[in-house]
Each structure stands twice: as structure tokens, then as C-alpha cells.
Amino acid sequence: MRALYDAGDGPGAIAEQNWKLTSAEGIFSAYGGTAAKRRTYLKSCGVDLGPPRAPGFGFDEAKWDALDAELDAIGFWDQASLH
């Protein structure tokens, strides 16, 4: 989204933001919200954002395969690699 915005493609950046809000956010929410996003960063690109702040909970690793499959089903990995 940022790359599209920086390139002057406002409609493209808006479309990507809308995709994120309507597709990916619901999946992340079902798996713990921010905890799931943090684990996705670690698994996908090796960026460890550290433990959650209180009162947050860590990600349940037993759910990673299901989260990964749902993200894959909506094209998350393809979308994320475009920019």
C-alpha cells in the first residue's frame, strides 16, 4: 500500500487498503488479532516484534497451519509480495 501511495497511485493504495480491511483483518481477528499479525511477520520475513504488551496474549502456535491456510486462500501471500 505504501509503495503504491509513494508512486502516486492513490486508487491502487486505496484498493489494497480495502482488500486488507475486508479480507485479511477478519482472519487475523479470528486468530487473536495483533498476536496473529506479529506471528505472521515472524514466520514470513523473520521480523520478531517481541512479546505482546499486557493485557495481550501470545499467539497459539497450534493454530499457525490453519491461519496460514486461510491467508493463502485469500491470496494474502501473493498480495503481500507485490509491494
N, CA, C and O atoms as a GROMACS GRO file, in nm:
protein
  332
    1MET      N    1   0.083  -0.118   0.000
    1MET     CA    2   0.000   0.000   0.000
    1MET      C    3   0.088   0.125   0.000
    1MET      O    4   0.062   0.219  -0.074
    2ARG      N    5   0.189   0.125   0.082
    2ARG     CA    6   0.276   0.242   0.090
    2ARG      C    7   0.350   0.266  -0.041
    2ARG      O    8   0.364   0.380  -0.086
    3ALA      N    9   0.396   0.158  -0.104
    3ALA     CA   10   0.467   0.172  -0.231
    3ALA      C   11   0.374   0.231  -0.337
    3ALA      O   12   0.416   0.315  -0.417
    4LEU      N   13   0.250   0.187  -0.339
    4LEU     CA   14   0.154   0.241  -0.434
    4LEU      C   15   0.129   0.389  -0.407
    4LEU      O   16   0.127   0.471  -0.500
    5TYR      N   17   0.112   0.424  -0.282
    5TYR     CA   18   0.090   0.564  -0.244
    5TYR      C   19   0.209   0.650  -0.283
    5TYR      O   20   0.193   0.757  -0.342
    6ASP      N   21   0.330   0.602  -0.250
    6ASP     CA   22   0.451   0.678  -0.282
    6ASP      C   23   0.470   0.695  -0.433
    6ASP      O   24   0.528   0.793  -0.478
    7ALA      N   25   0.419   0.597  -0.509
    7ALA     CA   26   0.431   0.604  -0.655
    7ALA      C   27   0.321   0.691  -0.717
    7ALA      O   28   0.315   0.706  -0.839
    8GLY      N   29   0.235   0.747  -0.633
    8GLY     CA   30   0.130   0.834  -0.684
    8GLY      C   31   0.004   0.760  -0.727
    8GLY      O   32  -0.084   0.819  -0.790
    9ASP      N   33  -0.004   0.632  -0.695
    9ASP     CA   34  -0.121   0.553  -0.732
    9ASP      C   35  -0.218   0.548  -0.615
    9ASP      O   36  -0.231   0.446  -0.547
   10GLY      N   37  -0.287   0.661  -0.592
   10GLY     CA   38  -0.384   0.669  -0.483
   10GLY      C   39  -0.494   0.564  -0.493
   10GLY      O   40  -0.523   0.498  -0.393
   11PRO      N   41  -0.556   0.547  -0.610
   11PRO     CA   42  -0.661   0.445  -0.622
   11PRO      C   43  -0.609   0.304  -0.592
   11PRO      O   44  -0.679   0.223  -0.531
   12GLY      N   45  -0.487   0.273  -0.636
   12GLY     CA   46  -0.429   0.142  -0.608
   12GLY      C   47  -0.405   0.123  -0.459
   12GLY      O   48  -0.431   0.015  -0.405
   13ALA      N   49  -0.356   0.226  -0.392
   13ALA     CA   50  -0.333   0.219  -0.248
   13ALA      C   51  -0.465   0.201  -0.172
   13ALA      O   52  -0.472   0.125  -0.076
   14ILE      N   53  -0.567   0.272  -0.216
   14ILE     CA   54  -0.699   0.258  -0.152
   14ILE      C   55  -0.754   0.118  -0.175
   14ILE      O   56  -0.810   0.058  -0.083
   15ALA      N   57  -0.738   0.065  -0.295
   15ALA     CA   58  -0.786  -0.070  -0.324
   15ALA      C   59  -0.716  -0.173  -0.237
   15ALA      O   60  -0.779  -0.266  -0.187
   16GLU      N   61  -0.584  -0.157  -0.218
   16GLU     CA   62  -0.511  -0.251  -0.133
   16GLU      C   63  -0.554  -0.239   0.012
   16GLU      O   64  -0.567  -0.340   0.082
   17GLN      N   65  -0.577  -0.118   0.059
   17GLN     CA   66  -0.625  -0.098   0.196
   17GLN      C   67  -0.762  -0.162   0.214
   17GLN      O   68  -0.788  -0.228   0.315
   18ASN      N   69  -0.850  -0.143   0.117
   18ASN     CA   70  -0.983  -0.204   0.125
   18ASN      C   71  -0.975  -0.356   0.126
   18ASN      O   72  -1.047  -0.422   0.200
   19TRP      N   73  -0.886  -0.411   0.044
   19TRP     CA   74  -0.866  -0.556   0.043
   19TRP      C   75  -0.822  -0.603   0.181
   19TRP      O   76  -0.873  -0.702   0.233
   20LYS      N   77  -0.729  -0.532   0.240
   20LYS     CA   78  -0.679  -0.570   0.372
   20LYS      C   79  -0.791  -0.567   0.475
   20LYS      O   80  -0.806  -0.660   0.555
   21LEU      N   81  -0.870  -0.462   0.474
   21LEU     CA   82  -0.976  -0.448   0.573
   21LEU      C   83  -1.087  -0.550   0.556
   21LEU      O   84  -1.143  -0.598   0.654
   22THR      N   85  -1.119  -0.584   0.432
   22THR     CA   86  -1.230  -0.675   0.409
   22THR      C   87  -1.189  -0.821   0.408
   22THR      O   88  -1.274  -0.908   0.429
   23SER      N   89  -1.064  -0.851   0.384
   23SER     CA   90  -1.021  -0.990   0.374
   23SER      C   91  -0.929  -1.034   0.488
   23SER      O   92  -0.964  -1.123   0.565
   24ALA      N   93  -0.815  -0.972   0.497
   24ALA     CA   94  -0.714  -1.018   0.592
   24ALA      C   95  -0.748  -0.987   0.738
   24ALA      O   96  -0.723  -1.071   0.825
   25GLU      N   97  -0.803  -0.872   0.766
   25GLU     CA   98  -0.828  -0.834   0.906
   25GLU      C   99  -0.923  -0.930   0.976
   25GLU      O  100  -0.904  -0.960   1.094
   26GLY      N  101  -1.025  -0.977   0.907
   26GLY     CA  102  -1.118  -1.072   0.968
   26GLY      C  103  -1.050  -1.202   1.006
   26GLY      O  104  -1.081  -1.262   1.109
   27ILE      N  105  -0.959  -1.246   0.923
   27ILE     CA  106  -0.885  -1.369   0.952
   27ILE      C  107  -0.792  -1.347   1.071
   27ILE      O  108  -0.789  -1.428   1.163
   28PHE      N  109  -0.717  -1.238   1.068
   28PHE     CA  110  -0.629  -1.211   1.182
   28PHE      C  111  -0.708  -1.201   1.312
   28PHE      O  112  -0.666  -1.252   1.415
   29SER      N  113  -0.822  -1.135   1.306
   29SER     CA  114  -0.906  -1.122   1.427
   29SER      C  115  -0.948  -1.258   1.481
   29SER      O  116  -0.950  -1.279   1.602
   30ALA      N  117  -0.982  -1.350   1.392
   30ALA     CA  118  -1.025  -1.483   1.435
   30ALA      C  119  -0.913  -1.562   1.503
   30ALA      O  120  -0.940  -1.657   1.577
   31TYR      N  121  -0.789  -1.523   1.479
   31TYR     CA  122  -0.675  -1.594   1.536
   31TYR      C  123  -0.601  -1.513   1.642
   31TYR      O  124  -0.487  -1.543   1.675
   32GLY      N  125  -0.664  -1.412   1.695
   32GLY     CA  126  -0.604  -1.337   1.804
   32GLY      C  127  -0.561  -1.196   1.771
   32GLY      O  128  -0.496  -1.130   1.852
   33GLY      N  129  -0.596  -1.148   1.653
   33GLY     CA  130  -0.567  -1.009   1.618
   33GLY      C  131  -0.418  -0.978   1.606
   33GLY      O  132  -0.348  -1.037   1.524
   34THR      N  133  -0.374  -0.888   1.689
   34THR     CA  134  -0.234  -0.843   1.683
   34THR      C  135  -0.136  -0.957   1.706
   34THR      O  136  -0.030  -0.961   1.643
   35ALA      N  137  -0.169  -1.050   1.793
   35ALA     CA  138  -0.080  -1.165   1.817
   35ALA      C  139  -0.060  -1.245   1.688
   35ALA      O  140   0.051  -1.289   1.659
   36ALA      N  141  -0.167  -1.263   1.612
   36ALA     CA  142  -0.158  -1.337   1.486
   36ALA      C  143  -0.076  -1.259   1.384
   36ALA      O  144   0.003  -1.318   1.310
   37LYS      N  145  -0.094  -1.129   1.379
   37LYS     CA  146  -0.015  -1.046   1.286
   37LYS      C  147   0.133  -1.051   1.321
   37LYS      O  148   0.218  -1.063   1.233
   38ARG      N  149   0.162  -1.043   1.449
   38ARG     CA  150   0.303  -1.046   1.493
   38ARG      C  151   0.368  -1.179   1.455
   38ARG      O  152   0.483  -1.182   1.411
   39ARG      N  153   0.294  -1.288   1.471
   39ARG     CA  154   0.348  -1.419   1.436
   39ARG      C  155   0.366  -1.430   1.285
   39ARG      O  156   0.461  -1.493   1.238
   40THR      N  157   0.276  -1.369   1.208
   40THR     CA  158   0.287  -1.372   1.063
   40THR      C  159   0.412  -1.299   1.017
   40THR      O  160   0.482  -1.346   0.926
   41TYR      N  161   0.443  -1.186   1.077
   41TYR     CA  162   0.568  -1.116   1.045
   41TYR      C  163   0.689  -1.205   1.073
   41TYR      O  164   0.782  -1.213   0.993
   42LEU      N  165   0.687  -1.272   1.186
   42LEU     CA  166   0.800  -1.359   1.222
   42LEU      C  167   0.813  -1.475   1.124
   42LEU      O  168   0.923  -1.504   1.077
   43LYS      N  169   0.703  -1.541   1.095
   43LYS     CA  170   0.707  -1.658   1.007
   43LYS      C  171   0.738  -1.621   0.863
   43LYS      O  172   0.806  -1.697   0.793
   44SER      N  173   0.691  -1.506   0.817
   44SER     CA  174   0.706  -1.472   0.676
   44SER      C  175   0.837  -1.403   0.642
   44SER      O  176   0.894  -1.426   0.535
   45CYS      N  177   0.886  -1.319   0.732
   45CYS     CA  178   1.007  -1.244   0.695
   45CYS      C  179   1.111  -1.237   0.806
   45CYS      O  180   1.210  -1.165   0.795
   46GLY      N  181   1.088  -1.311   0.914
   46GLY     CA  182   1.189  -1.320   1.019
   46GLY      C  183   1.194  -1.199   1.113
   46GLY      O  184   1.288  -1.187   1.191
   47VAL      N  185   1.096  -1.112   1.106
   47VAL     CA  186   1.094  -0.994   1.193
   47VAL      C  187   1.022  -1.030   1.322
   47VAL      O  188   0.902  -1.056   1.322
   48ASP      N  189   1.096  -1.030   1.433
   48ASP     CA  190   1.038  -1.061   1.563
   48ASP      C  191   1.000  -0.931   1.632
   48ASP      O  192   1.086  -0.850   1.667
   49LEU      N  193   0.870  -0.911   1.651
   49LEU     CA  194   0.823  -0.789   1.714
   49LEU      C  195   0.813  -0.802   1.865
   49LEU      O  196   0.760  -0.713   1.932
   50GLY      N  197   0.863  -0.912   1.918
   50GLY     CA  198   0.866  -0.931   2.063
   50GLY      C  199   0.732  -0.976   2.118
   50GLY      O  200   0.635  -0.995   2.045
   51PRO      N  201   0.728  -0.991   2.250
   51PRO     CA  202   0.606  -1.039   2.315
   51PRO      C  203   0.499  -0.930   2.316
   51PRO      O  204   0.530  -0.811   2.307
   52PRO      N  205   0.373  -0.972   2.328
   52PRO     CA  206   0.266  -0.872   2.334
   52PRO      C  207   0.270  -0.794   2.465
   52PRO      O  208   0.319  -0.843   2.567
   53ARG      N  209   0.219  -0.674   2.460
   53ARG     CA  210   0.207  -0.594   2.582
   53ARG      C  211   0.083  -0.637   2.658
   53ARG      O  212  -0.014  -0.685   2.600
   54ALA      N  213   0.087  -0.621   2.787
   54ALA     CA  214  -0.028  -0.654   2.871
   54ALA      C  215  -0.144  -0.563   2.833
   54ALA      O  216  -0.120  -0.446   2.806
   55PRO      N  217  -0.262  -0.608   2.831
   55PRO     CA  218  -0.310  -0.740   2.873
   55PRO      C  219  -0.317  -0.841   2.759
   55PRO      O  220  -0.392  -0.939   2.768
   56GLY      N  221  -0.242  -0.819   2.652
   56GLY     CA  222  -0.246  -0.908   2.536
   56GLY      C  223  -0.192  -1.047   2.565
   56GLY      O  224  -0.120  -1.069   2.663
   57PHE      N  225  -0.230  -1.138   2.479
   57PHE     CA  226  -0.185  -1.276   2.491
   57PHE      C  227  -0.102  -1.312   2.369
   57PHE      O  228  -0.118  -1.254   2.262
   58GLY      N  229  -0.012  -1.407   2.388
   58GLY     CA  230   0.069  -1.454   2.276
   58GLY      C  231  -0.013  -1.538   2.180
   58GLY      O  232  -0.127  -1.573   2.208
   59PHE      N  233   0.046  -1.568   2.066
   59PHE     CA  234  -0.019  -1.647   1.963
   59PHE      C  235  -0.011  -1.795   1.997
   59PHE      O  236   0.092  -1.843   2.043
   60ASP      N  237  -0.120  -1.867   1.974
   60ASP     CA  238  -0.124  -2.012   1.996
   60ASP      C  239  -0.062  -2.079   1.873
   60ASP      O  240  -0.125  -2.087   1.768
   61GLU      N  241   0.060  -2.128   1.887
   61GLU     CA  242   0.133  -2.188   1.775
   61GLU      C  243   0.060  -2.303   1.710
   61GLU      O  244   0.082  -2.332   1.592
   62ALA      N  245  -0.026  -2.371   1.784
   62ALA     CA  246  -0.102  -2.483   1.727
   62ALA      C  247  -0.197  -2.436   1.618
   62ALA      O  248  -0.247  -2.517   1.540
   63LYS      N  249  -0.223  -2.308   1.612
   63LYS     CA  250  -0.315  -2.252   1.513
   63LYS      C  251  -0.245  -2.198   1.388
   63LYS      O  252  -0.312  -2.150   1.296
   64TRP      N  253  -0.112  -2.206   1.383
   64TRP     CA  254  -0.040  -2.147   1.271
   64TRP      C  255  -0.079  -2.208   1.137
   64TRP      O  256  -0.103  -2.133   1.042
   65ASP      N  257  -0.086  -2.339   1.126
   65ASP     CA  258  -0.117  -2.401   0.998
   65ASP      C  259  -0.254  -2.357   0.947
   65ASP      O  260  -0.271  -2.332   0.827
   66ALA      N  261  -0.352  -2.346   1.035
   66ALA     CA  262  -0.486  -2.302   0.996
   66ALA      C  263  -0.484  -2.155   0.953
   66ALA      O  264  -0.546  -2.119   0.853
   67LEU      N  265  -0.414  -2.071   1.028
   67LEU     CA  266  -0.402  -1.930   0.991
   67LEU      C  267  -0.335  -1.916   0.856
   67LEU      O  268  -0.382  -1.842   0.770
   68ASP      N  269  -0.225  -1.986   0.836
   68ASP     CA  270  -0.152  -1.983   0.710
   68ASP      C  271  -0.241  -2.026   0.594
   68ASP      O  272  -0.239  -1.964   0.488
   69ALA      N  273  -0.320  -2.132   0.614
   69ALA     CA  274  -0.408  -2.181   0.508
   69ALA      C  275  -0.516  -2.078   0.473
   69ALA      O  276  -0.547  -2.059   0.356
   70GLU      N  277  -0.573  -2.014   0.574
   70GLU     CA  278  -0.676  -1.912   0.546
   70GLU      C  279  -0.616  -1.791   0.475
   70GLU      O  280  -0.678  -1.736   0.384
   71LEU      N  281  -0.498  -1.750   0.516
   71LEU     CA  282  -0.433  -1.638   0.448
   71LEU      C  283  -0.400  -1.674   0.303
   71LEU      O  284  -0.416  -1.593   0.213
   72ASP      N  285  -0.355  -1.797   0.283
   72ASP     CA  286  -0.324  -1.844   0.149
   72ASP      C  287  -0.450  -1.847   0.062
   72ASP      O  288  -0.444  -1.813  -0.056
   73ALA      N  289  -0.562  -1.886   0.120
   73ALA     CA  290  -0.688  -1.897   0.045
   73ALA      C  291  -0.737  -1.762  -0.008
   73ALA      O  292  -0.808  -1.758  -0.108
   74ILE      N  293  -0.701  -1.653   0.058
   74ILE     CA  294  -0.744  -1.520   0.010
   74ILE      C  295  -0.635  -1.450  -0.071
   74ILE      O  296  -0.651  -1.335  -0.111
   75GLY      N  297  -0.525  -1.520  -0.096
   75GLY     CA  298  -0.416  -1.462  -0.174
   75GLY      C  299  -0.328  -1.367  -0.095
   75GLY      O  300  -0.260  -1.282  -0.153
   76PHE      N  301  -0.330  -1.380   0.037
   76PHE     CA  302  -0.251  -1.289   0.121
   76PHE      C  303  -0.104  -1.290   0.083
   76PHE      O  304  -0.043  -1.184   0.070
   77TRP      N  305  -0.047  -1.407   0.066
   77TRP     CA  306   0.096  -1.416   0.038
   77TRP      C  307   0.129  -1.357  -0.098
   77TRP      O  308   0.235  -1.297  -0.115
   78ASP      N  309   0.040  -1.372  -0.195
   78ASP     CA  310   0.061  -1.312  -0.326
   78ASP      C  311   0.048  -1.160  -0.318
   78ASP      O  312   0.129  -1.087  -0.374
   79GLN      N  313  -0.053  -1.114  -0.248
   79GLN     CA  314  -0.077  -0.970  -0.232
   79GLN      C  315   0.042  -0.905  -0.160
   79GLN      O  316   0.091  -0.800  -0.202
   80ALA      N  317   0.087  -0.967  -0.051
   80ALA     CA  318   0.195  -0.909   0.028
   80ALA      C  319   0.326  -0.901  -0.051
   80ALA      O  320   0.407  -0.811  -0.028
   81SER      N  321   0.346  -0.994  -0.144
   81SER     CA  322   0.474  -0.994  -0.217
   81SER      C  323   0.475  -0.897  -0.334
   81SER      O  324   0.580  -0.877  -0.396
   82LEU      N  325   0.362  -0.837  -0.366
   82LEU     CA  326   0.358  -0.745  -0.479
   82LEU      C  327   0.428  -0.614  -0.453
   82LEU      O  328   0.474  -0.548  -0.546
   83HIS      N  329   0.436  -0.576  -0.327
   83HIS     CA  330   0.487  -0.442  -0.297
   83HIS      C  331   0.601  -0.450  -0.202
   83HIS      O  332   0.658  -0.348  -0.165
   0.00000   0.00000   0.00000
